[in-house]
Amino acid sequence: MPVLANPEAVATCCRYIDYDLNRAFTSTILNSKATPDDPYEVRRARELNQLVGPKSSDQAFDFLLDLHNTTANMGACLILESSYSIFTLHLCHYLKLQNPDLSCCVFQYLFSRKESLGLDSVAKNGLTLELGPQPQGVLRADIYSQMRALVISAMDFIELFNQGTAFPAFDMEIYKTLDRVNFPLTEDGALAGTIHPQLQDQDLEPLKPGAPIFKLFNGEDVLYEGDSTVFPLFINEAAYYEKHLAFMKSEKITISVPALSALTSASTLAL
């Protein structure tokens, strides 16, 4: 079932109207009493929760794909939250195998908080597809085609699982969140510089200690002061300027994923 999550924002070609919908799916927001002053996205989050949830209930959808674009040069990024299922990892592996030209990366987005905020957390299992680079308000045929291919592959995998297919164990590289890096700011909170040209568009490429990350408006370079090589993501993402977020740091690790057994009952997975 395809759903346009934020139709009013789409109609006005902006990220959101009153409140970031990507941060609106907490139990506190979803279960609080509605008031006439609630932001549009809070009301919309509750509508979506009723449509594909309710969150943490037996009635929630089995699986949800949350489709996103980014202005960052991240290619096809498959985003997992802090907790994920073996099923979702097998889905990521299948997407990578079926779409080798996309060089799909798997990104585990860790939350310091206990609860996930995104729409895919409303379903029992979920995965976010983040594709870029694509300017906000622009439709690119290549990005659209890539997203379509990934969605079709995801539905193919679910159909195979529903038909009783078992999937073998495997090892897979994933990128795991370490920390965020904020833009340099002046004392009054304005930007003091921008992403360094040597870092721009280098998402998922190794960032070594001592490499430049910012170019201040006074001409000075700011260097990465970490003690190990990291892999940046969401570099210079347009939607994150309001959060002062310049990029996220990650480490690349290898995980072993156990086999996914075939269904043994009449139950099937709903998307």
C-alpha positions in Angstrom: 0.0 0.0 0.0 1.8 3.2 -1.1 1.2 6.3 1.1 2.4 9.9 0.7 3.4 10.7 4.3 3.3 14.5 4.2 1.0 15.7 1.4 0.8 19.3 2.6 4.6 19.6 2.6 4.8 18.1 -0.8 2.2 20.5 -2.1 4.3 23.5 -0.8 7.7 21.9 -1.8 9.2 22.0 1.7 10.5 19.5 4.2 7.6 20.0 6.6 5.0 22.6 7.6 5.2 22.9 11.4 7.2 20.0 12.8 9.7 17.5 11.4 7.6 14.4 10.6 10.7 12.2 10.7 10.9 12.9 14.4 7.1 12.6 15.2 6.6 8.9 15.7 7.2 8.6 19.5 4.8 7.0 21.8 4.4 10.2 23.6 3.3 12.1 20.5 1.2 9.3 19.1 -0.7 8.6 22.3 -1.1 12.1 23.7 -4.5 13.7 23.7 -5.2 15.7 20.5 -5.7 19.5 20.8 -6.7 22.2 18.3 -3.2 23.7 18.5 -1.3 20.5 17.5 1.1 21.0 14.6 0.1 19.6 11.3 2.8 16.9 11.3 1.8 15.7 14.8 -1.8 15.2 13.5 -0.5 13.5 10.4 1.7 11.2 12.5 -1.3 10.1 14.4 -3.2 9.4 11.2 -0.4 7.4 9.8 -0.1 5.5 13.1 -3.8 4.5 12.8 -3.3 3.5 9.2 -0.2 1.3 9.5 0.0 0.7 13.2 -0.8 1.3 16.0 2.9 1.3 17.0 3.9 -1.6 19.2 0.6 -3.4 18.6 -0.3 -6.8 17.1 -2.3 -4.9 14.5 0.7 -3.0 13.1 1.9 -3.7 9.6 4.5 -6.5 9.4 6.9 -4.4 7.3 7.2 -0.8 6.2 9.5 0.8 3.6 10.2 4.5 4.3 11.3 6.2 1.1 13.6 9.3 1.3 15.8 11.4 -0.9 18.9 13.3 0.3 20.9 16.2 -1.2 24.1 14.4 0.0 26.1 12.2 -2.3 25.2 8.9 -0.6 24.0 6.8 -3.5 21.6 4.1 -2.4 21.7 3.9 1.4 19.7 1.3 3.3 19.1 2.6 6.8 18.5 0.4 9.8 17.6 1.7 13.3 19.4 0.7 16.5 17.4 -2.5 16.7 16.8 -4.6 13.7 15.5 -8.0 12.7 17.3 -10.8 11.0 14.6 -10.5 8.3 15.5 -6.9 7.6 19.2 -7.8 7.3 18.4 -10.5 4.8 16.3 -8.0 2.9 19.3 -5.6 2.8 21.5 -8.4 1.5 19.0 -9.3 -1.2 18.7 -5.7 -2.3 22.5 -5.5 -2.6 22.6 -8.7 -4.6 19.8 -7.8 -6.9 21.0 -4.3 -7.6 24.8 -4.5 -7.9 25.0 -1.4 -10.0 23.7 0.8 -7.1 26.5 -0.1 -4.7 24.0 -0.2 -1.9 25.4 0.5 1.6 23.8 -0.5 4.8 23.8 2.2 7.6 22.9 1.4 11.2 21.5 4.6 12.7 22.0 4.4 16.4 19.8 6.5 18.7 21.0 7.8 22.0 17.3 7.8 23.1 15.4 4.6 23.8 12.7 5.0 21.2 12.9 5.3 17.4 11.3 8.4 16.0 10.8 7.5 12.3 7.8 6.3 10.4 9.2 2.8 9.9 9.2 2.2 13.6 5.4 2.1 13.6 5.4 -1.3 11.8 6.8 -4.5 13.4 9.8 -4.3 11.0 11.0 -1.5 8.7 13.7 -0.2 6.5 14.5 3.3 5.2 15.7 3.8 1.7 17.7 7.0 1.3 18.8 7.9 -2.2 20.9 10.8 -3.5 22.2 13.2 -4.5 18.9 14.9 -5.4 18.1 18.6 -4.9 15.1 19.4 -2.9 12.0 19.9 -5.1 13.7 18.3 -8.1 12.7 15.0 -9.7 15.7 13.1 -11.2 14.9 10.2 -13.5 17.9 8.2 -12.4 17.2 8.5 -8.7 13.5 7.7 -9.3 14.4 4.6 -11.3 16.8 3.5 -8.6 14.2 3.9 -5.9 11.6 2.0 -8.0 14.1 -0.9 -8.6 14.8 -1.2 -4.8 11.1 -1.1 -3.9 10.3 -3.8 -6.5 13.2 -5.9 -5.2 12.0 -5.6 -1.7 8.5 -6.8 -2.7 10.1 -9.7 -4.6 12.0 -10.7 -1.4 8.9 -10.6 0.7 7.0 -12.7 -1.8 9.8 -15.2 -1.8 9.7 -15.4 2.0 5.9 -15.7 1.9 6.2 -18.6 -0.5 8.4 -20.5 1.9 11.9 -19.7 0.7 14.8 -20.0 3.2 17.9 -17.8 3.0 21.4 -18.9 4.0 23.7 -17.1 6.5 26.1 -14.5 5.3 28.6 -11.8 6.4 27.9 -8.2 5.5 29.7 -4.9 5.9 27.6 -2.1 7.5 28.3 1.4 8.6 27.5 2.1 12.2 26.9 5.6 13.6 29.5 7.0 15.9 28.7 10.7 16.3 27.5 13.9 14.6 29.7 16.8 13.5 28.1 20.2 13.6 29.0 23.2 11.5 31.2 25.9 13.0 29.1 28.8 14.3 29.7 32.4 15.3 28.8 33.6 18.8 25.4 34.7 17.5 24.7 31.3 16.0 25.3 32.0 12.3 27.4 29.8 10.1 31.2 30.6 10.4 32.1 28.3 7.5 31.0 25.6 5.2 32.0 22.0 4.2 35.6 21.9 2.8 35.8 21.3 -0.9 38.0 18.2 -0.2 35.2 16.7 1.9 32.2 17.7 -0.2 30.5 14.7 -2.0 32.8 12.3 -0.2 30.1 10.4 1.6 31.2 6.9 2.8 34.8 7.6 1.8 37.5 7.3 4.5 38.0 10.5 6.5 41.5 10.4 8.1 42.7 12.4 11.1 44.2 15.7 10.0 42.1 16.0 6.8 40.2 19.2 6.2 36.5 19.2 7.0 35.5 22.9 7.0 36.5 26.0 5.2 35.9 29.0 7.4 34.7 32.2 5.8 37.9 33.9 6.9 39.8 31.4 4.7 41.0 29.1 7.6 40.8 25.3 7.2 39.4 23.3 10.1 40.9 19.8 10.3 39.4 16.6 11.5 40.8 16.0 15.0 39.7 12.4 15.6 42.1 9.6 16.4 40.9 7.1 13.9 39.6 6.9 10.3 35.8 7.3 10.0 33.3 7.3 7.2 31.1 10.4 6.9 27.5 10.4 5.7 24.9 13.1 5.0 27.6 15.5 4.1 26.1 19.0 3.7 22.5 17.7 3.7 20.3 20.7 3.0 17.6 19.5 5.5 20.0 19.5 8.4 21.2 23.1 8.2 18.4 24.0 10.7 19.9 21.4 13.1 23.5 22.7 12.4 24.5 19.2 11.4 27.3 19.1 8.9 27.7 15.3 8.6 27.6 12.1 10.6 30.5 9.9 11.4 30.4 6.2 11.1 32.6 3.2 11.4 32.7 0.3 8.9 32.2 -3.2 10.5 31.4 -6.7 9.4 28.5 -8.6 11.0 27.6 -12.2 10.7 23.9 -12.8 9.9 22.3 -16.2 10.7 20.2 -18.0 8.2 16.6 -17.0 7.7 14.3 -20.1 8.1 11.4 -20.7 5.8 7.9 -20.0 7.1 6.4 -23.0 8.9 2.8 -21.7 9.2 0.2 -20.2 6.9 1.2 -16.7 8.1 2.6 -14.3 5.4 4.3 -11.0 5.6 2.2 -7.9 4.7 4.0 -4.8 3.3 
